[in-house]
Amino acid sequence: MGVIVGLIDKFCKEHLNEEYALLCRKLAEKLARKRPSPLISGSPYTWSSGIVRTVGWVNFLH
């Protein structure tokens, strides 16, 4: 999960803002708490981009 959050933070710092970073971290934390966590399979790059994309889509960031 640390790698995913690091990628999210880096992207949000470069392209978005702290508010989006916070929302993305919250979503990543919720996914990490699910049992079994879906974050253990797949690439951290895929998960981080999917999380940022989902938060942006929900907030009408096109």
LOMIFI-887490 format. One record per atom (N, C-alpha, C, O): residue number from 1; atom name; x, y, z. Coordinates in steps of 0.05 Angstrom, whole numbers, plus 32768, in hexadecimal, padded with zeros to 4 digits. Atoms other than C-alpha are relative to their C-alpha. Layout:
// LOMIFI-887490
+-----+----+------+------+------+
|   i | at |   xx |   yy |   zz |
+-----+----+------+------+------+
| NUM | CA |    X |    Y |    Z |
...
+-----+----+------+------+------+
This chain:
// LOMIFI-887490
+-----+----+------+------+------+
|   i | at |   xx |   yy |   zz |
+-----+----+------+------+------+
|   1 |  N | 8011 | 7FE8 | 8000 |
|   1 | CA | 8000 | 8000 | 8000 |
|   1 |  C | 8011 | 8019 | 8000 |
|   1 |  O | 800A | 802D | 7FF4 |
|   2 |  N | 7FEE | 7FE9 | 7FFF |
|   2 | CA | 803A | 802F | 800E |
|   2 |  C | 8009 | 8009 | 7FE4 |
|   2 |  O | 800C | 8021 | 7FE0 |
|   3 |  N | 7FF7 | 7FF9 | 801C |
|   3 | CA | 8051 | 802C | 7FC5 |
|   3 |  C | 7FE9 | 800E | 7FF2 |
|   3 |  O | 7FEE | 8022 | 7FE4 |
|   4 |  N | 8017 | 7FF4 | 800D |
|   4 | CA | 800B | 803C | 7FAD |
|   4 |  C | 7FFB | 801C | 8009 |
|   4 |  O | 7FF7 | 802E | 7FF9 |
|   5 |  N | 8004 | 7FE5 | 7FF5 |
|   5 | CA | 8003 | 8078 | 7FDB |
|   5 |  C | 8016 | 8012 | 7FF7 |
|   5 |  O | 8011 | 802A | 7FF2 |
|   6 |  N | 7FE9 | 7FEF | 8009 |
|   6 | CA | 8048 | 8091 | 7FC8 |
|   6 |  C | 7FFC | 8009 | 7FE3 |
|   6 |  O | 8001 | 8020 | 7FDD |
|   7 |  N | 8005 | 7FF9 | 801C |
|   7 | CA | 8036 | 808F | 7F7E |
|   7 |  C | 7FE9 | 8014 | 7FFE |
|   7 |  O | 7FEA | 8027 | 7FEE |
|   8 |  N | 8017 | 7FEE | 8000 |
|   8 | CA | 7FF3 | 80B1 | 7F8C |
|   8 |  C | 8009 | 801C | 8009 |
|   8 |  O | 8003 | 8030 | 7FFC |
|   9 |  N | 7FF7 | 7FE6 | 7FF6 |
|   9 | CA | 8014 | 80E8 | 7FB5 |
|   9 |  C | 8011 | 800F | 7FEC |
|   9 |  O | 800F | 8027 | 7FE8 |
|  10 |  N | 7FEE | 7FF3 | 8014 |
|  10 | CA | 8049 | 80F5 | 7F80 |
|  10 |  C | 7FF0 | 800B | 7FE9 |
|  10 |  O | 7FF5 | 8022 | 7FE1 |
|  11 |  N | 8010 | 7FF7 | 8016 |
|  11 | CA | 8016 | 80FA | 7F49 |
|  11 |  C | 7FEF | 8018 | 8008 |
|  11 |  O | 7FEE | 802C | 7FF9 |
|  12 |  N | 8011 | 7FEA | 7FF7 |
|  12 | CA | 7FE7 | 8127 | 7F71 |
|  12 |  C | 8010 | 8019 | 8005 |
|  12 |  O | 8007 | 802F | 7FFF |
|  13 |  N | 7FEF | 7FE8 | 7FFB |
|  13 | CA | 8020 | 8155 | 7F85 |
|  13 |  C | 8008 | 800D | 7FE6 |
|  13 |  O | 8009 | 8026 | 7FE4 |
|  14 |  N | 7FF7 | 7FF5 | 801A |
|  14 | CA | 8036 | 815D | 7F3C |
|  14 |  C | 7FE9 | 800A | 7FEF |
|  14 |  O | 7FED | 801D | 7FE0 |
|  15 |  N | 8015 | 7FFA | 8013 |
|  15 | CA | 7FF2 | 8161 | 7F1A |
|  15 |  C | 7FE6 | 8009 | 800C |
|  15 |  O | 7FD5 | 8016 | 7FFF |
|  16 |  N | 801A | 7FF9 | 7FF3 |
|  16 | CA | 7FB9 | 816B | 7F4C |
|  16 |  C | 8005 | 8011 | 8018 |
|  16 |  O | 8014 | 8025 | 8017 |
|  17 |  N | 7FFC | 7FF0 | 7FE8 |
|  17 | CA | 7FB6 | 8185 | 7F93 |
|  17 |  C | 7FFE | 7FED | 8019 |
|  17 |  O | 7FF9 | 7FD6 | 8016 |
|  18 |  N | 8000 | 8010 | 7FE7 |
|  18 | CA | 7FB8 | 816E | 7FDC |
|  18 |  C | 7FE4 | 7FF4 | 8006 |
|  18 |  O | 7FE2 | 7FDF | 8011 |
|  19 |  N | 801B | 800A | 7FFB |
|  19 | CA | 7F6C | 8166 | 7FDE |
|  19 |  C | 7FFC | 7FE5 | 7FF1 |
|  19 |  O | 7FF1 | 7FD2 | 7FFC |
|  20 |  N | 8002 | 8019 | 800F |
|  20 | CA | 7F6E | 8131 | 7FA7 |
|  20 |  C | 8012 | 7FEB | 800C |
|  20 |  O | 800A | 7FD3 | 800D |
|  21 |  N | 7FEE | 8013 | 7FF4 |
|  21 | CA | 7FAA | 8110 | 7FC8 |
|  21 |  C | 7FF2 | 7FF3 | 8019 |
|  21 |  O | 7FF4 | 7FDB | 801D |
|  22 |  N | 800D | 800A | 7FE8 |
|  22 | CA | 7F82 | 810A | 8009 |
|  22 |  C | 7FE9 | 7FED | 7FF9 |
|  22 |  O | 7FE6 | 7FD8 | 8005 |
|  23 |  N | 8016 | 8011 | 8009 |
|  23 | CA | 7F45 | 80ED | 7FE5 |
|  23 |  C | 800A | 7FE5 | 7FF5 |
|  23 |  O | 7FFF | 7FD0 | 7FFB |
|  24 |  N | 7FF5 | 8018 | 800B |
|  24 | CA | 7F70 | 80BB | 7FC0 |
|  24 |  C | 800C | 7FEE | 8016 |
|  24 |  O | 8009 | 7FD6 | 8015 |
|  25 |  N | 7FF6 | 800F | 7FE9 |
|  25 | CA | 7F93 | 80A6 | 8001 |
|  25 |  C | 7FEA | 7FF2 | 800F |
|  25 |  O | 7FEC | 7FDB | 8017 |
|  26 |  N | 8016 | 800B | 7FF1 |
|  26 | CA | 7F50 | 809B | 8022 |
|  26 |  C | 7FF5 | 7FE7 | 7FF1 |
|  26 |  O | 7FEE | 7FD3 | 7FFD |
|  27 |  N | 800A | 8016 | 8010 |
|  27 | CA | 7F39 | 806E | 7FE8 |
|  27 |  C | 8014 | 7FE8 | 8002 |
|  27 |  O | 800C | 7FD1 | 8005 |
|  28 |  N | 7FEC | 8015 | 7FFE |
|  28 | CA | 7F7B | 8047 | 7FEB |
|  28 |  C | 7FFE | 7FF2 | 801B |
|  28 |  O | 8001 | 7FDA | 801D |
|  29 |  N | 8002 | 800B | 7FE5 |
|  29 | CA | 7F73 | 803E | 8036 |
|  29 |  C | 7FE7 | 7FEE | 8002 |
|  29 |  O | 7FE8 | 7FD8 | 800F |
|  30 |  N | 8018 | 8011 | 8000 |
|  30 | CA | 7F2C | 8023 | 802D |
|  30 |  C | 8004 | 7FE6 | 7FF2 |
|  30 |  O | 7FFC | 7FD1 | 7FFB |
|  31 |  N | 7FFB | 8018 | 800F |
|  31 | CA | 7F43 | 7FF2 | 7FF9 |
|  31 |  C | 8013 | 7FEE | 800F |
|  31 |  O | 8011 | 7FD5 | 800E |
|  32 |  N | 7FEC | 800F | 7FF0 |
|  32 | CA | 7F7D | 7FDC | 8026 |
|  32 |  C | 7FF2 | 7FF1 | 8017 |
|  32 |  O | 7FFC | 7FDC | 8020 |
|  33 |  N | 800E | 800C | 7FE9 |
|  33 | CA | 7F4C | 7FCD | 805F |
|  33 |  C | 7FED | 7FE9 | 7FF8 |
|  33 |  O | 7FE6 | 7FD8 | 8009 |
|  34 |  N | 8012 | 8016 | 8009 |
|  34 | CA | 7F20 | 7F9E | 8035 |
|  34 |  C | 800F | 7FE6 | 8004 |
|  34 |  O | 8028 | 7FE5 | 8001 |
|  35 |  N | 7FF4 | 801B | 7FFC |
|  35 | CA | 7F2D | 7F54 | 8043 |
|  35 |  C | 7FF3 | 7FED | 7FED |
|  35 |  O | 7FDB | 7FE9 | 7FEE |
|  36 |  N | 7FE4 | 7FFB | 8005 |
|  36 | CA | 7F4B | 7F3A | 8019 |
|  36 |  C | 8003 | 801A | 7FF0 |
|  36 |  O | 7FF2 | 8021 | 7FDF |
|  37 |  N | 7FFB | 7FE6 | 800D |
|  37 | CA | 7F68 | 7F7C | 8000 |
|  37 |  C | 8006 | 7FFB | 7FE2 |
|  37 |  O | 8017 | 7FEB | 7FDB |
|  38 |  N | 7FFA | 8003 | 801D |
|  38 | CA | 7F66 | 7F82 | 7FB4 |
|  38 |  C | 801B | 800C | 7FF9 |
|  38 |  O | 8025 | 8007 | 7FE3 |
|  39 |  N | 7FE6 | 7FF3 | 8006 |
|  39 | CA | 7FA6 | 7FAC | 7FB8 |
|  39 |  C | 8018 | 7FED | 8000 |
|  39 |  O | 802D | 7FF4 | 7FF5 |
|  40 |  N | 7FE9 | 8013 | 7FFF |
|  40 | CA | 7FD1 | 7F6E | 7FC3 |
|  40 |  C | 8005 | 7FF3 | 7FE5 |
|  40 |  O | 801B | 7FE9 | 7FE1 |
|  41 |  N | 7FFC | 800A | 801A |
|  41 | CA | 7FC7 | 7F58 | 7F7C |
|  41 |  C | 8001 | 8017 | 7FEC |
|  41 |  O | 7FF3 | 802B | 7FEF |
|  42 |  N | 7FFF | 7FEB | 8014 |
|  42 | CA | 7FD9 | 7F80 | 7F3F |
|  42 |  C | 8017 | 8013 | 8005 |
|  42 |  O | 8025 | 8012 | 801A |
|  43 |  N | 7FEA | 7FED | 7FFE |
|  43 | CA | 800B | 7FB7 | 7F33 |
|  43 |  C | 7FF9 | 8019 | 8010 |
|  43 |  O | 7FE3 | 8023 | 800E |
|  44 |  N | 8005 | 7FE7 | 7FF1 |
|  44 | CA | 8012 | 7FF2 | 7F63 |
|  44 |  C | 7FFA | 8018 | 7FED |
|  44 |  O | 7FEB | 802A | 7FF4 |
|  45 |  N | 8004 | 7FEA | 8013 |
|  45 | CA | 8015 | 801F | 7F25 |
|  45 |  C | 7FE3 | 8000 | 7FF5 |
|  45 |  O | 7FD6 | 8015 | 7FF2 |
|  46 |  N | 801B | 8003 | 8009 |
|  46 | CA | 7FD2 | 8004 | 7F0D |
|  46 |  C | 7FEC | 8009 | 8015 |
|  46 |  O | 7FD9 | 8018 | 8010 |
|  47 |  N | 8012 | 7FF9 | 7FEA |
|  47 | CA | 7FB1 | 800C | 7F51 |
|  47 |  C | 8001 | 801E | 8005 |
|  47 |  O | 7FEC | 802B | 8008 |
|  48 |  N | 7FFE | 7FE3 | 7FFB |
|  48 | CA | 7FCC | 8053 | 7F5B |
|  48 |  C | 7FF2 | 8010 | 7FEA |
|  48 |  O | 7FE4 | 8024 | 7FF0 |
|  49 |  N | 800D | 7FF1 | 8015 |
|  49 | CA | 7FB5 | 806A | 7F17 |
|  49 |  C | 7FE2 | 7FFC | 8000 |
|  49 |  O | 7FD2 | 800E | 7FFB |
|  50 |  N | 801D | 8005 | 7FFE |
|  50 | CA | 7F71 | 8049 | 7F20 |
|  50 |  C | 7FF3 | 8010 | 8017 |
|  50 |  O | 7FDD | 8019 | 8014 |
|  51 |  N | 800B | 7FF1 | 7FEA |
|  51 | CA | 7F67 | 806A | 7F63 |
|  51 |  C | 7FFE | 801E | 7FF9 |
|  51 |  O | 7FE9 | 802A | 7FFE |
|  52 |  N | 8000 | 7FE4 | 8007 |
|  52 | CA | 7F7A | 80AF | 7F49 |
|  52 |  C | 7FEA | 8005 | 7FEB |
|  52 |  O | 7FDB | 8019 | 7FEC |
|  53 |  N | 8014 | 7FFE | 8016 |
|  53 | CA | 7F4E | 80A4 | 7F0B |
|  53 |  C | 7FE3 | 8000 | 800C |
|  53 |  O | 7FD2 | 800F | 8004 |
|  54 |  N | 801B | 8003 | 7FF4 |
|  54 | CA | 7F12 | 808F | 7F36 |
|  54 |  C | 7FF9 | 8019 | 8010 |
|  54 |  O | 7FE2 | 8023 | 800D |
|  55 |  N | 8005 | 7FE8 | 7FF0 |
|  55 | CA | 7F18 | 80CA | 7F66 |
|  55 |  C | 7FFB | 8018 | 7FED |
|  55 |  O | 7FE9 | 8028 | 7FF2 |
|  56 |  N | 8004 | 7FEA | 8013 |
|  56 | CA | 7F1F | 80FA | 7F2B |
|  56 |  C | 7FE5 | 7FFD | 7FF1 |
|  56 |  O | 7FD7 | 8011 | 7FED |
|  57 |  N | 8019 | 8004 | 800E |
|  57 | CA | 7EE3 | 80DB | 7F07 |
|  57 |  C | 7FE8 | 8007 | 8011 |
|  57 |  O | 7FD6 | 8014 | 8008 |
|  58 |  N | 8016 | 7FFB | 7FED |
|  58 | CA | 7EB6 | 80DF | 7F44 |
|  58 |  C | 7FFE | 801E | 8005 |
|  58 |  O | 7FE8 | 8029 | 800A |
|  59 |  N | 7FFF | 7FE3 | 7FFB |
|  59 | CA | 7ECB | 8129 | 7F4C |
|  59 |  C | 7FFF | 8010 | 7FE6 |
|  59 |  O | 8007 | 8027 | 7FE6 |
|  60 |  N | 8003 | 7FF3 | 801A |
|  60 | CA | 7EBF | 8139 | 7F02 |
|  60 |  C | 8019 | 800D | 7FF5 |
|  60 |  O | 8019 | 8022 | 7FE8 |
|  61 |  N | 7FE6 | 7FF7 | 800B |
|  61 | CA | 7F09 | 8142 | 7EF2 |
|  61 |  C | 8004 | 7FF1 | 7FE6 |
|  61 |  O | 800C | 7FD9 | 7FE6 |
|  62 |  N | 7FFE | 800E | 801A |
|  62 | CA | 7F0B | 8132 | 7EA7 |
|  62 |  C | 8018 | 8009 | 7FF2 |
|  62 |  O | 801D | 8000 | 7FDB |
+-----+----+------+------+------+
